[in-house]
Amino acid sequence: MSLKLLDTVPDFTQDSTTGPLSFYDWAGTDWVVLFSHPRDFTPVCTTELGAVAKLRPDFEKRGVKVVGLSVDSLARHHEWANDILLTQGAELNFPLIADEDRRVSQLLGLIHPNASDTTTVRTVYVIDPAHRIRLTLTYPASTGRNFSEILRTIDSLQLTDTHKVATPADWVHGDDVIILPSLDDGAARALFPNGWTTHAPYLRTVAQPGAQSAAS
């Protein structure tokens, strides 16, 4: 199975470091970041799990749950957690799925035969409260994931879900945003009464909705 943007993630139940995890029940109505690892005790993934553990408050502030997945056993996951604490100074504080039978990996399309027939690639899925895929990222084994970028994309997704805007290149929370081209000036004026900057007929930028109140 290959999951694409706006596909619904199928439900599954599998063991994890926090006990059996039934995905839909565990996710509830929250956003989810699910990120996979080829195996335990790999150096890049060790740093990534430590980074996410430290960033958990930033994910929670956005209503996002995080869950990792690796194809090793639950016993090895618990052993790996000790190394993560020792080397990264962070306790594993979110579930790590033990997908030893690769059932979930196959279900979610996390095994790419050109990379490996047996281990998962290093993929990130950002999943919305309706269990739909809203972002996919797949990294090579040698390159650690940038979780600040993942937080940035979640900010964009959550903003653009609630306002008729898009976010430009390199946007971060608080920057100006783009008014959707589908809105004519009359409709835009009703939503953005303080006006905007027109760069081209199809490119109008405006202050981020809610940025001032969120910052105060």
C-alpha positions in Angstrom: 0.0 0.0 0.0 1.3 3.5 -0.9 -0.3 6.3 1.1 -0.6 9.7 -0.8 -1.7 13.1 0.3 -5.3 13.1 1.6 -5.4 9.3 1.8 -7.0 8.0 5.0 -4.5 6.2 7.2 -6.0 2.7 8.0 -6.5 1.8 11.6 -4.2 -0.7 13.2 -3.3 -2.2 16.6 0.3 -3.0 17.5 2.5 -3.3 20.6 4.4 -0.2 21.6 6.6 1.0 24.4 3.5 2.4 26.2 1.4 -0.7 25.7 -0.8 -2.0 22.9 -1.6 1.0 20.6 -4.9 1.1 18.7 -4.2 3.9 16.3 -7.6 5.6 15.9 -8.4 5.3 19.6 -4.9 6.6 20.6 -5.0 9.5 18.1 -8.5 10.6 19.0 -9.2 14.0 17.5 -5.6 15.2 17.6 -3.1 15.7 14.8 -0.4 13.0 14.7 3.2 12.8 13.5 4.2 9.2 12.8 7.8 8.7 11.9 9.5 5.4 11.0 13.0 4.1 11.7 14.8 1.3 9.8 16.0 -0.5 13.0 16.9 0.1 16.7 20.4 1.3 17.8 21.1 3.3 14.6 23.0 6.5 15.3 20.9 9.0 13.3 17.6 7.7 14.6 18.9 7.8 18.1 19.5 11.5 17.8 16.1 12.0 16.2 14.2 10.2 19.0 16.0 12.4 21.5 15.2 15.5 19.5 11.5 14.7 19.4 11.4 13.8 23.1 12.7 17.3 23.8 10.2 18.9 21.4 7.2 17.1 22.8 5.9 20.3 24.5 6.0 22.1 21.2 4.0 19.4 19.5 1.5 19.3 22.4 1.0 23.0 22.2 -0.2 22.5 18.6 -2.5 19.6 19.6 -0.2 17.0 18.0 0.7 13.6 19.2 3.9 11.9 18.1 4.6 8.2 17.6 7.7 6.4 16.3 7.9 3.0 14.6 10.8 0.5 14.2 10.8 -3.1 13.0 12.7 -4.4 16.1 11.1 -6.1 19.1 9.6 -4.4 22.2 12.5 -5.6 24.3 15.0 -4.0 22.0 13.0 -0.8 22.0 13.2 -0.6 25.8 17.0 -1.2 25.6 17.3 1.5 23.0 15.4 3.9 25.2 18.2 3.6 27.8 20.7 4.6 25.1 18.6 7.5 24.0 18.5 8.8 27.6 22.2 8.2 28.1 23.4 9.8 24.8 20.7 12.5 24.1 19.8 13.5 27.7 16.1 12.9 26.9 13.7 10.1 28.1 11.6 8.4 25.4 8.3 10.1 26.3 6.1 9.0 23.5 5.1 5.6 22.0 7.6 3.7 19.8 5.7 0.9 17.9 7.4 -2.5 17.9 6.6 -3.6 14.3 8.6 -6.8 14.4 6.2 -8.6 12.1 6.3 -5.6 9.7 2.5 -5.7 9.6 2.1 -1.9 10.1 5.1 -1.1 7.9 3.5 -2.9 5.0 0.1 -1.4 5.8 1.4 2.1 5.7 3.8 1.6 2.8 7.0 2.2 4.9 9.1 -0.6 3.2 10.6 0.5 -0.1 12.1 -2.5 -1.9 14.7 -0.5 -3.7 16.1 0.7 -0.3 15.5 -2.6 1.6 13.1 -5.5 1.5 13.1 -5.9 5.2 13.5 -2.6 7.0 11.5 0.6 6.9 12.6 3.8 5.3 12.8 7.0 7.3 9.4 8.5 6.5 7.4 11.2 8.3 3.6 11.3 8.0 1.7 14.3 9.3 -1.9 13.1 9.9 -4.9 15.3 10.6 -7.8 14.7 13.1 -9.7 12.9 10.3 -6.8 10.5 9.9 -5.8 11.8 6.5 -2.3 12.2 5.3 -1.5 15.9 5.0 2.3 15.8 4.6 4.8 13.1 3.7 8.6 13.3 3.9 11.1 10.5 3.3 14.7 10.9 4.2 17.8 9.0 3.2 19.5 7.0 5.9 22.4 9.4 6.1 20.4 12.6 6.7 18.7 13.4 10.1 15.2 14.8 10.0 14.6 18.5 10.7 11.8 18.6 13.2 11.7 22.4 13.3 10.6 22.1 9.7 8.0 19.6 10.6 6.6 21.9 13.3 6.6 24.7 10.7 4.6 22.7 8.2 2.1 21.8 11.0 1.7 25.5 11.7 1.0 26.2 8.1 -1.5 23.3 7.7 -3.4 24.3 10.8 -3.5 28.0 9.7 -4.5 27.3 6.2 -7.2 24.9 7.3 -9.0 27.7 9.2 -8.3 30.7 6.9 -8.4 31.3 3.2 -4.7 31.8 2.9 -1.5 30.0 1.8 2.0 30.3 3.2 4.9 31.5 1.0 8.4 30.1 0.8 10.3 30.0 4.1 7.3 31.2 6.0 7.3 30.9 9.8 4.5 31.7 12.3 3.9 35.4 12.4 5.0 36.2 8.8 2.7 37.6 6.1 0.7 35.0 4.2 -0.9 34.8 0.7 -4.5 35.4 0.0 -5.9 32.5 -2.0 -6.3 33.4 -5.7 -9.8 32.0 -5.6 -10.9 35.0 -3.6 -11.6 38.1 -5.7 -10.9 41.5 -4.2 -14.4 41.9 -2.9 -14.4 38.6 -1.1 -10.9 39.3 0.2 -12.0 42.7 1.5 -14.7 41.1 3.7 -12.1 38.8 5.3 -9.1 41.2 5.4 -10.6 44.6 6.0 -7.3 46.1 6.9 -6.1 45.6 3.4 -3.2 43.8 1.7 -0.2 44.3 -0.6 -0.7 43.4 -4.2 2.5 42.1 -5.9 0.7 40.7 -9.0 -3.0 40.0 -9.7 -2.6 36.5 -8.4 -0.1 37.3 -5.5 -1.6 39.3 -2.6 0.1 39.2 0.8 -1.5 40.1 4.1 -0.7 39.9 7.8 -1.2 36.4 9.2 -4.7 36.1 10.7 -4.6 35.8 14.4 -0.8 36.4 14.7 -1.1 39.4 16.9 -3.6 37.9 19.3 -1.6 34.7 19.5 1.5 36.6 20.4 -0.1 38.7 23.1 
